[in-house]
Amino acid sequence: MQNQTLQKYISEIIGTYILVFIGTASVATALYIGVLVGIFQVAILWGIGLAIAIFATAPHSGAHLNPAITIALYILRKNSMDFFEMLGYIGSQFLGAILAGLSVLIIFGPFINRFESLNSIVRGEKGSELTASAFGEYFPNPDVLPHETGADLVTSFHALGIEAFGTAILAFVIFMSLDPKSILHKTNGLAPIIIGLTLTLLISLFGSITQAGWNPARDFGPRLVAFFAGWEKIAIPGPNNGFWIYIIGPIIGAPIGGLLYDKLLKISDKK
């Protein structure tokens, strides 16, 4: 039993690492090197990363890969895990995300330095949220609108609502895939692809506003790496003091999305 539990946690570390590394590396490639063009190219890589992570880990841990989804499952699927197992899942997800952030920092370090030099950006000072945005997330997206011109367009409440709304949609699709009578559940191999495409869709729609986090581990793990790599107050608490939005927003949204599916569309076992 202990070995099975440990395997679940290792699976969550690996799966979250795959998701966050592929996703943040795609942002880094687009931002620091300029190879990827347009938000959809980044979004589709995030979606592919999520699909791969689910395929790899679903048989072992259920492929939560997201503290907000773990919390939603704990609330809405009472028999899925106990409180301490939930904490183990969440801790594993944050560890996987931190390791992914470290990998991106090491691999793209020279390109970050070059980008900062070419654009006269001083790490940790005003304006360096642009270079930090490959790790944690910011509103409005600093690659679309500088903070000075965009701050009035996206308030903290606005960003919180978007993060909750997007996570609710993602959770809705995930809970749909868990329904034994849904097409997604019955069709082998389809669920990870549809969930990955849902992530792609959500990033494409909302990435220009909040960078589309939907996952507290995905944001805070790399953000913590950025904090210790010299971005400091630009990483935490951020120029809007809003790093908490990427934690609280998804935690609010995921149970709502799961509950909506359960109440509106889940097929009852009762005749």
C-alpha positions, 0 to 999 in steps of 0.5 A: 500500500505504501509503495502504491501511494509513493508511486502515485506521488512520483507519478504526479511529480513526473506528470506535472514536470512534463506539463510545466516544462513543455509549457514554460519552455514553449513560452521561453522559446517564443519570448527569448528566442522568437522562434514561435510566433503567436499565442496559438503556437505556444498554446498548442504546445501546452496542450500537447504537453498536457496530453503527454503528461496524462497519457504517462501518468493516468494509469498510476495516479489519475493524472491530476497534475493540478492542485485545483483539480486535486482539491475539486476531486477531494470535495466532489469525489469523497472516496477518491482520497483522504485529506493527507493523500490530497496534501501528498498530491499537491506537494508532488505537483508543486515539486514537479513544477519547481523542477520544471522551472529550474530546468527552464532557467538552466537551459534558457539562462544564456538566452534570458541574459541576452534578451535582457541585455538587448532590451535594457531590462534589469532583472528584478526592476520595473519592466522585468516582468516581461522576462519573468513571464516565462516562469510565473504569470502576470496580468495583463500579459506583459508581452501584449501590454506593458504594465503602465498602459494595461493596468487599468484594463485588467484589475485584480478582480477581473484577473481573478474572475478569468482564472476561476472561469477558465479553470471551471471550464477545464475542470468541467471537461475533466469531470466529463472525462471521468464519467463512466457513461460519457463518450470521452470515458468510453473512447480509449485514448480520446480524453487526454487529447480533448483535455489537452485541446481544451487547455489549448483553446483556453490559452488561445482565448485568455492568454493575452489577458492573464497568461492563462494559468488555471493551475496553482503549481504551474504558476507558483513553482516556476515563479518561486524559481524566478524569485530566487533567480533574481526577479525577487519582488517582480516574481513575488508578490509581483507588480500588481501584488497579484501572484495569489490570483493564480492560486486562489482563482483556480481553486475557486473555479475547479470545484465549480466546474466539476459541480456544474458537470455533476449537477447538469450533465452527469448520467445517473446510475439510477433508472 
